[in-house]
């Protein structure tokens, strides 16, 4: 590198650092707004499903309480029962406040997960858990609204499993997506976090 090129490079670096420093000062002082970050795609939306007691449930029924939503299916061998057990433990840890939270288990296997099948399955977990099902079109619509994935995978000629998203969605009282709800911590820490949204 020639001496002239080195001087130009140093000058350019100095000017860039000066502009960056000035920008930070202006943003911190409130004179300039920070650059806007791209907004994540909206999560959530209208749906109409049936619970384990054959009652219709829509997104409007969730207003006023924070909601935990998990997509899964009753024939799931491990992830679903483990996740529902963890959610049950968080609800138990909330004590009487558990009734101020909604926790939904939305099936991605409507072919097998009838309201009756959901009712039997959920009897193994916290009574505050609500199971939701519907026809394939309704399930496809709600998974699309929540940016969830599911796919039927044949195992043999008579059986199949379902690949699916394993995120637990935390929605606030207004039905807005907050964040994936972290269950990889102590039950008490998860309950304390959820209590902030009551």
Secondary structure, DSSP 8 states (H G I E B T S, - for coil): --HHHHHHHHHHHHHHHHHHHHHHHHHHHTSS---------------EEEETTS-EEEGGGGTTSEEEEEEE-TT-SSHHHHHHHHHHHHHHHHGGGGGGEEEEEEES-TTT--HHHHHHHHTTS-TTEEEEE--HHHHHHHHHHTT--EEEEEEETTEEEEEE---EEEE-TTS-EEEE---SS-HHHHHHHHHTT-
